[in-house]
Amino acid sequence: MSTIDPIRLAVIQKQADNISQQMGLIMTRTARSPIFSQSHDFTCFVATARGDIIAQADGIPIHSGGGGFALRAVLAAFDGDIADGDVFLLSDPYVAGGNHLPDWTMIRPVFIDGRLCAFTCNRAHQSDIGGGAAGTYNPEATEIFHEGIRLPVLKLVEAGRLRRDLMNLLLLNSRCPDLMEGDLSAMFGSTRIGGERVAALLRDAGVDEGLRYFEALLDYGEARMRAEIATLPAGTTWHGEDGSDTDCFRKVDVPIRVAVTVRDGALEFDFTGSSPQIAGFKNSSLANTYSSVYVAVATFFDHQLPRNEGLFRAVRIIAPEGSVVNARPPAPMTMCTVYPATDIIYACWKALAQARPERACAGWGKSCYGLSSGLDERGRVFVLYHWHGSSGGGAVMGRDGFGSVGLMISLGGLTLPNVEGYEQSYPVTIRRQEFRTDTAGAGEFRGGAGVDYVCDVHVPTTHAVRSEGVDRPTGYGANGGHDGAAGLLDVEEDGHGARPPPQYGLQRLGPSRIRVRSSAGGGWGDPMRRDPQRVLADVRDEVVGVAAARTVYGVAITPDGRAVDADATARLRAAAHPTPDR
């Protein structure tokens, strides 16, 4: 057997990544729902015929990290019955390798001369799949049957022919069938074009040779990950903990605890001691827990590591059944891709930071917004996510956190839509969207600021609230950095004055005003080490106030607000860190 050419290996990885990116562009340009065309709440990936992901360059990391579970569910359910022209669809987290019900995964096999060679996949969060609340996020759910239609592995297209009976069943179970039909067509198109380009890539390389390089990509990912692990002390265990303060119905601690150990050249993540599964919809499926750990690992170590499933051959996960990280049916879990996914990632980050403090990641503020659903002026159901009230991101060494960047589990892959476009698409007026002053976690590298967001909703709606980031700071600081500020959520209806809604729940409102003061990201490192010129820029941008610049960062600003008072700053910082007597 010939050796693997590293240059050719890199080229094939780039080609596979580009295919997933092209699939994403097709989805964005042809999908009907704003959740896809504007916000990019989907992920495209490419896998081997065995179900191992080799490329996931476009989309949201929490979607694709556990995508192998879905692929292997298809292979198990249709063993010996997968043909050219078939297309599969699935969602269920208990029987089909899904992460949560709204994410429908479309999987298309790629055949060359009658031989199964690969799969192209698109996992996309549908606008509505039925259940007890429009938009599928039902904070009152106590079992999965309250959350919408459950899809086992279905063969939606058989040998190139759409099964209209199944399509009608899917559309009948959505409050937005027109959106769903258009979005499923976009998913068909993205996976079809992706499949054609994967086949062309393999033919150009020679099919057998191309498949050998696909396997080499996985081997390379494993080798790189094991090299990273080898830099950690073997046999040492680090502990991390994060979690929630509510089970969606009452205030109660819901801890997620992890012990991370280097063992036999691999990283072991043991979640023994985490909370039992809870009443509300923040339980995690096993696929989602694996995906969360994979996100934590891939983001903590060298950013040039390949993003394929070979990376995770060197990761072992212990997730006790019946716990919040591996719930038993019929526990609800629609919220799992956000919480507890974020909590799992944070617990892993905190543990790993003890081994490599310089790589510590500060926490992103947890979300404070919900979604509004109702009928627009033409009598059609709409589902509006208040994404413009997103929280700030956490800092890392060398870079400030991003301001109002969206959910942590998307790592910036979820696009905040254009305000004017939103006002054209929905019966709303967005009155304000501006950064909050003195909320970003202070540090040598500061956290991202939250925003003050005010939205007038002009028609009656159901407001599905999931405000995890209120009441307490959630964007934790790292290596001496400060926590980001907690968030606030208020709702005003019919001029009765603003009042906070329940942290989780459904509100049935008339025309209303929703105000989100979103939480902020944590800082990294001692604030007194921040470059004074960067503090000045923050003051001029109104992210940091003049008083906080002086008391928190030790930076004095001249009365005109245009420069740093160097002498006063030196005195402030010397007083904060006096030189020891010799």
Residue pairs with C-beta under 8 A, 6 or more apart in sequence:
1 212
4 212
4 213
4 216
8 213
9 213
9 216
9 217
9 220
12 201
12 205
12 210
12 213
12 214
12 217
13 54
13 55
13 217
13 306
13 308
15 201
16 46
16 54
16 55
16 57
16 198
16 201
16 214
16 217
17 55
17 57
18 57
19 46
19 55
19 120
19 194
19 197
19 198
19 201
20 44
20 45
20 46
20 55
20 56
20 57
20 58
20 59
20 194
21 44
21 57
21 58
22 193
22 194
22 197
23 44
23 58
23 120
23 122
23 190
23 191
23 193
23 194
24 40
24 42
24 43
24 44
24 58
24 59
24 190
25 58
26 186
26 189
26 190
26 193
27 36
27 42
27 44
27 122
27 124
27 186
27 187
27 189
27 190
28 36
28 37
28 40
29 37
30 182
30 185
30 186
30 189
30 190
31 37
31 42
31 124
31 182
31 183
31 186
31 187
32 178
32 179
32 181
32 182
32 183
32 186
33 126
33 127
33 176
33 179
33 182
33 183
34 417
34 421
34 422
34 425
35 41
35 125
35 127
35 383
35 385
36 42
36 124
36 183
36 186
38 415
38 417
38 418
38 421
38 422
38 425
39 385
39 387
39 414
39 415
39 416
39 417
40 59
40 60
40 413
40 414
40 415
41 60
41 124
41 125
41 414
42 59
42 60
42 63
42 122
42 123
42 124
42 125
42 187
43 56
43 58
43 59
43 60
43 61
43 63
43 64
43 67
43 122
43 123
43 124
43 413
44 56
44 58
44 59
44 120
44 121
44 122
44 190
44 191
44 194
45 53
45 55
45 56
45 59
45 64
45 67
45 120
45 121
45 123
46 53
46 54
46 55
46 56
46 118
46 119
46 120
46 121
46 194
46 198
47 53
47 54
47 67
47 68
47 71
47 118
47 119
47 120
47 121
47 309
48 54
48 118
48 119
48 211
48 214
48 215
48 218
49 109
49 116
49 117
49 118
49 119
49 211
50 75
51 68
51 71
51 72
51 74
51 75
51 119
52 68
52 71
52 218
52 308
52 309
52 310
53 64
53 67
53 68
53 71
53 308
53 309
54 214
54 217
54 218
54 308
54 309
55 307
55 308
56 64
56 67
56 307
56 308
57 307
59 123
59 413
60 409
60 410
60 411
60 413
60 414
61 291
61 294
61 295
61 298
61 299
61 409
61 410
61 411
61 413
62 99
62 288
62 291
62 292
62 295
62 337
62 341
62 409
62 410
63 99
63 103
63 123
63 291
63 337
64 123
64 291
65 290
65 291
65 292
65 293
65 294
65 295
65 298
66 97
66 99
66 285
66 287
66 288
66 290
66 291
66 294
67 105
67 121
67 123
67 291
68 97
68 309
69 97
69 98
69 286
69 287
69 290
70 90
70 96
70 97
70 98
70 105
70 107
70 121
70 123
70 287
71 97
71 107
71 119
71 121
72 97
73 90
73 95
73 96
73 97
73 153
74 82
74 88
74 90
74 107
74 119
74 153
75 82
77 96
77 152
77 153
78 86
78 88
78 153
78 155
82 109
82 116
83 109
83 111
83 158
83 159
84 109
84 111
84 114
84 159
84 160
85 157
85 158
85 159
85 160
85 161
86 108
86 109
86 155
86 157
86 158
86 159
87 106
87 107
87 108
87 155
87 156
87 157
87 188
87 191
88 106
88 107
88 108
88 153
88 154
88 155
88 156
89 104
89 105
89 106
89 107
89 151
89 153
89 154
89 156
90 96
90 97
90 98
90 104
90 105
90 107
90 151
90 152
90 153
90 154
91 98
91 100
91 101
91 102
91 103
91 104
91 105
91 129
91 149
91 150
91 151
92 98
92 101
92 150
92 151
92 152
93 99
93 100
93 101
93 144
93 285
93 286
93 287
93 288
93 333
93 336
94 144
94 285
94 329
95 152
96 151
96 152
96 153
97 105
97 287
98 105
98 151
98 285
98 287
99 285
99 287
99 288
99 291
99 336
99 337
100 147
100 285
100 288
100 333
100 334
100 335
100 336
100 337
101 129
101 131
101 136
101 144
101 147
101 148
101 149
101 150
101 151
101 333
101 334
102 125
102 126
102 129
102 136
102 137
102 148
102 334
103 123
103 124
103 125
103 126
103 337
104 123
104 124
104 126
104 129
104 151
104 184
104 187
105 121
105 122
105 123
106 121
106 122
106 123
106 124
106 156
106 184
106 187
106 188
106 191
107 119
107 120
107 121
107 191
108 119
108 120
108 121
108 191
108 192
108 194
108 195
109 116
109 118
109 119
109 195
110 116
110 117
110 118
110 119
110 120
110 195
110 198
110 199
111 117
111 199
112 199
112 202
112 203
112 207
113 207
115 207
117 198
117 199
117 202
117 207
117 211
118 195
118 198
118 199
118 202
118 214
120 190
120 191
120 194
120 195
120 198
121 191
122 187
122 190
122 191
122 194
124 183
124 187
126 136
126 174
126 180
126 183
127 135
127 174
127 176
127 179
127 180
127 183
127 383
128 134
128 135
128 136
128 148
128 174
128 175
128 176
128 179
128 180
128 373
128 381
128 383
129 136
129 148
129 149
129 173
129 174
130 136
130 148
130 149
130 173
130 174
130 175
131 138
131 141
131 146
131 147
131 148
131 149
132 138
132 140
132 141
132 146
132 147
133 139
133 140
133 141
133 373
133 462
133 464
133 506
134 175
134 373
134 374
134 381
134 383
134 462
134 464
135 371
135 373
135 383
135 385
135 464
136 147
136 148
136 334
137 281
137 334
137 335
137 370
137 371
137 464
137 466
138 146
138 147
138 281
138 332
138 334
138 464
138 506
139 248
139 280
139 281
139 335
139 464
139 465
139 466
139 504
139 505
139 506
140 146
140 505
140 506
141 147
141 280
141 281
141 332
141 334
142 279
142 280
142 332
143 330
143 331
143 332
144 150
144 329
144 330
144 331
144 332
144 333
145 330
146 332
147 281
147 332
147 333
147 334
148 173
148 334
149 170
149 173
154 166
155 163
156 162
156 163
156 166
156 167
157 163
157 188
167 181
167 184
170 180
170 184
171 177
171 180
171 181
174 180
175 373
175 381
175 383
176 380
176 381
176 382
176 383
178 380
201 210
202 210
202 211
203 210
204 210
205 213
217 306
217 308
217 310
218 308
218 309
218 310
218 313
219 310
220 306
220 310
221 305
221 306
221 308
221 309
221 310
221 311
221 313
222 310
222 311
222 313
222 314
224 302
224 305
224 306
224 311
225 297
225 301
225 305
225 310
225 311
225 312
225 313
225 314
225 315
226 265
226 266
226 314
228 301
228 302
228 305
229 262
229 265
229 266
229 267
229 314
230 265
231 356
232 262
232 267
232 355
232 356
233 262
233 355
234 262
234 263
235 261
235 262
235 263
236 261
236 262
236 355
237 259
237 260
237 261
238 259
238 260
238 261
238 351
238 352
238 354
238 355
239 257
239 258
239 259
239 260
239 351
239 354
240 257
240 258
240 260
240 346
240 347
240 348
240 349
240 350
240 351
240 352
240 353
240 354
241 255
241 256
241 257
241 258
241 347
241 350
242 255
242 256
242 342
242 343
242 344
242 346
242 347
242 350
242 363
243 253
243 254
243 255
243 256
243 275
243 340
243 343
243 347
244 253
244 254
244 282
244 339
244 340
244 343
244 468
245 251
245 252
245 253
245 254
245 471
245 472
246 252
246 254
246 280
246 468
246 503
246 504
247 254
247 278
247 279
247 280
247 282
248 278
248 279
248 280
248 281
248 282
248 503
248 504
249 279
249 280
249 504
252 278
253 275
254 275
254 278
254 282
254 324
254 340
254 343
255 273
255 274
255 275
256 271
256 274
256 275
256 324
256 325
256 340
256 343
256 344
256 347
257 271
257 272
257 273
257 274
257 347
258 269
258 270
258 271
258 274
258 344
258 347
258 348
258 351
259 268
259 269
259 270
259 272
259 273
259 351
260 267
260 268
260 269
260 270
260 348
260 351
260 352
260 355
261 267
261 268
261 270
262 268
263 316
265 314
266 314
266 315
266 316
267 297
267 314
267 315
267 316
268 316
268 317
268 318
269 293
269 315
269 316
269 317
269 318
269 348
270 318
271 289
271 317
271 318
271 319
271 320
271 323
271 325
271 326
271 344
272 318
272 320
274 320
274 323
274 324
274 325
275 323
275 324
276 322
276 323
276 324
277 283
277 322
277 323
277 324
277 327
277 328
277 331
278 324
278 331
280 332
280 335
280 504
281 332
281 333
281 334
281 335
281 336
282 324
282 333
282 335
282 336
282 339
282 340
283 324
283 327
283 331
283 332
283 333
283 336
283 340
284 292
284 324
284 325
284 326
284 327
284 333
284 336
284 340
284 341
284 344
285 326
285 327
285 333
285 336
286 319
286 326
288 333
288 336
288 337
288 341
289 317
289 319
289 325
289 326
289 344
290 312
290 317
290 319
291 341
292 340
292 341
292 344
292 345
292 348
292 409
293 315
293 317
293 344
293 345
293 348
294 311
294 312
294 315
295 341
295 345
295 409
295 411
296 344
296 345
296 348
296 349
296 352
297 311
297 312
297 315
297 348
298 305
298 307
298 311
299 345
299 349
299 361
299 411
300 348
300 349
300 352
300 356
300 359
300 361
301 359
305 311
319 325
319 326
320 326
321 328
322 328
324 340
325 340
325 344
327 333
335 466
337 409
338 367
338 407
338 409
338 466
338 468
339 366
339 466
339 468
341 409
342 364
342 366
342 407
342 408
342 409
345 408
345 409
346 363
346 476
349 360
349 361
349 363
350 476
352 359
353 359
353 360
353 361
353 478
353 479
357 479
358 397
359 396
359 397
360 396
360 397
360 478
360 479
360 524
361 394
361 396
361 478
362 394
362 395
362 396
362 401
362 441
362 443
362 447
362 475
362 476
362 477
362 478
362 481
362 521
362 522
362 523
362 524
363 394
363 408
363 474
363 475
363 476
363 477
363 478
363 483
363 484
363 521
363 522
364 391
364 392
364 393
364 394
364 401
364 405
364 408
364 448
364 475
364 521
364 522
365 391
365 392
365 393
365 447
365 448
365 450
365 469
365 474
365 475
365 484
365 485
365 487
365 518
365 519
365 520
365 521
366 391
366 408
366 468
366 469
366 474
366 475
366 487
366 519
367 390
367 391
367 407
367 466
367 467
367 468
367 469
367 487
367 518
367 519
368 389
368 391
368 450
368 467
368 468
368 469
368 470
368 487
368 488
368 489
368 516
368 517
368 518
368 519
369 385
369 386
369 387
369 389
369 390
369 453
369 467
369 489
369 514
369 516
369 518
370 386
370 463
370 464
370 465
370 466
370 467
370 489
370 501
371 383
371 384
371 385
371 386
371 463
371 464
372 383
372 384
372 386
372 428
372 457
372 461
372 462
372 463
372 464
372 509
372 514
373 381
373 382
373 383
373 384
373 461
373 462
373 464
374 381
374 382
374 427
374 457
374 459
374 460
374 461
374 462
375 381
375 382
375 459
375 460
376 382
376 426
376 427
376 459
377 427
377 459
382 425
382 426
382 427
384 422
384 426
384 428
384 457
386 453
386 455
386 514
386 516
387 406
387 414
387 416
387 417
388 404
388 416
388 417
388 419
388 422
388 430
388 433
388 451
388 453
388 455
389 404
389 433
389 451
389 453
389 455
389 516
389 518
390 404
390 405
390 406
390 407
390 416
390 451
390 518
391 404
391 405
391 448
391 450
391 469
391 475
391 484
391 487
391 518
391 519
391 520
391 521
392 401
392 402
392 403
392 404
392 405
392 439
392 440
392 447
392 448
392 449
392 450
392 475
392 484
392 518
392 519
392 520
392 521
393 401
393 402
393 403
393 405
393 408
393 412
393 447
393 448
393 521
394 401
394 408
394 441
394 447
394 448
394 475
394 476
394 478
394 484
394 521
394 522
394 524
395 401
395 441
395 443
395 445
395 446
395 447
395 448
395 478
395 481
395 521
395 522
395 523
395 524
395 525
396 445
396 524
397 445
397 479
397 524
397 525
398 445
399 445
400 445
400 446
400 447
400 448
401 440
401 441
401 445
401 446
401 447
401 448
401 475
401 484
401 521
401 522
401 523
402 412
402 448
402 521
403 435
403 440
403 448
403 449
403 450
403 451
403 543
404 416
404 435
404 448
404 449
404 450
404 451
404 518
405 412
405 416
405 448
406 412
406 414
406 415
406 416
407 414
419 430
419 433
422 428
422 430
423 429
423 430
427 457
427 458
427 459
428 455
428 456
428 457
428 458
429 455
429 456
429 458
430 453
430 454
430 455
430 456
431 454
431 455
431 456
431 513
432 452
432 453
432 454
433 451
433 452
433 453
433 454
434 451
434 452
435 449
435 450
435 451
435 452
435 541
435 542
435 543
436 449
436 450
436 451
436 452
436 485
436 517
436 518
436 520
437 449
437 542
437 543
437 544
437 545
438 485
438 544
438 545
438 548
439 449
439 450
439 484
439 485
439 519
439 520
440 446
440 447
440 448
440 449
440 450
440 484
440 485
440 520
440 521
440 523
440 538
440 543
440 544
441 447
441 475
441 477
441 481
441 482
441 483
441 484
441 485
441 520
441 521
441 522
441 523
442 477
442 481
442 482
442 523
442 527
442 530
442 548
442 552
442 553
443 477
443 478
443 479
443 480
443 481
443 482
443 522
443 523
443 524
443 525
443 526
443 527
443 530
444 480
444 481
444 523
444 524
444 525
444 526
444 527
444 529
444 530
445 481
445 523
445 524
445 525
445 530
446 481
446 523
446 527
446 530
446 538
446 543
446 544
447 475
447 477
447 481
447 482
447 484
447 520
447 521
447 522
447 523
448 484
448 520
448 521
449 520
449 521
449 543
450 484
450 485
450 487
450 517
450 518
450 519
450 520
451 516
451 517
451 518
452 515
452 516
452 517
453 515
453 516
453 517
453 518
454 513
454 514
454 515
455 513
455 514
455 515
456 511
456 512
456 513
457 509
457 511
457 512
457 513
457 514
458 511
459 511
460 508
460 509
460 510
460 511
461 508
461 509
461 512
462 506
462 507
462 508
462 509
463 491
463 501
463 506
463 507
463 508
463 509
463 512
463 514
464 506
465 489
465 501
465 502
465 503
465 504
465 505
465 506
465 507
466 504
467 487
467 489
467 501
467 503
467 504
468 474
468 503
469 486
469 487
469 518
469 519
470 486
470 487
470 488
470 489
470 500
470 503
470 519
471 486
471 503
472 486
473 483
473 484
473 485
473 486
473 519
474 484
474 486
474 519
475 483
475 484
475 519
475 520
475 521
475 522
476 483
476 522
477 483
477 484
477 522
477 523
477 524
478 522
478 523
478 524
478 525
479 524
479 525
479 526
480 525
480 526
480 527
481 522
481 523
481 524
481 525
481 526
481 527
482 522
482 523
482 527
482 552
483 522
484 519
484 520
484 521
484 522
484 523
485 519
485 520
486 519
487 516
487 517
487 518
487 519
488 500
488 515
488 516
488 517
489 500
489 501
489 514
489 515
489 516
489 517
490 498
490 499
490 500
490 501
490 514
490 515
491 498
491 499
491 500
491 501
491 507
491 509
491 512
491 513
491 514
491 515
492 498
492 499
492 512
492 513
492 514
492 515
493 509
493 510
493 511
493 512
493 513
494 510
494 511
494 512
498 513
498 515
501 507
527 552
527 553
527 554
528 553
528 554
528 573
528 576
528 577
530 553
530 555
532 553
532 555
532 564
532 566
532 569
533 564
535 544
535 549
535 553
535 555
535 564
536 549
536 555
536 557
536 563
536 564
538 544
538 549
539 545
539 546
539 549
539 557
539 561
540 561
544 552
544 553
546 557
546 561
549 555
549 556
549 557
550 556
550 557
550 572
554 569
554 572
554 573
554 575
554 576
555 564
555 569
555 572
556 564
556 565
556 568
556 569
556 572
557 563
557 564
557 565
558 564
558 565
